[in-house]
Amino acid sequence: MKNWKNINIDEIFDLSIKTNNGKLTKNFIKINPGHIPVYGASNSNIINGKLKDNLIGIKYFENCLTWNTNGSIGKVFFHQERFTITSDVIPLIIRENLKKNLDFFYLKYSIEKESKKENFGFSNKAGKEKIKNIKIKIPIDIFGNFDLNEQKKIAKKIQKIKEIKKNIKMEFKKIENVKIKLI
């Protein structure tokens, strides 16, 4: 039997990190083209364009999760490359003392699962103040430490299930489009 620890999001992530304001408009990106992806709050995590690196007043991130506060509220994405975000996205930077003990993908799935219970939407925005007390369950070892291997196993199983569901949906679409001609 696994042991678990319930922990608030703000105990895992440093939510005090300032994010970009509304400056990252399509026009601003068009005027400052570059190679750094700009992510917005869409469901598919579509790049809103690419921006110059090291622009004054723009926050850049890498190797972290992001949380959508608008648009596709509650979606979490993992980005390894250097990137920036619109004001509808919050960077979820794991606290330094926890980085070696937590799996990004496990956190992603856990946060998305728990945030669904909060009924976030266009009239109930999912900003830092509202998400900080969401509790997620993290497996722990016999010493009470976060069990990184168990997190990875669980995340891998979840990913496999998601792939199977996606493939089944694609097969259903193919079946829906089959036309049978009766004589």
Secondary structure, DSSP 8 states (H G I E B T S, - for coil): --EEEEEEHHHHB-TTS----TT--HHHHHHSEEEEEEE-S-TT--EEEEE-SS-TT---B-SEEEEESSSSTT-EEEE-S-BEE-TTEEEE-B-GGGGGG--HHHHHHHHHHHHGGGT-BTTB---HHHHTT-EEEEEE-TTSSB-HHHHHHHHHHHHHHHHHHHHHHHHHHHHHT------
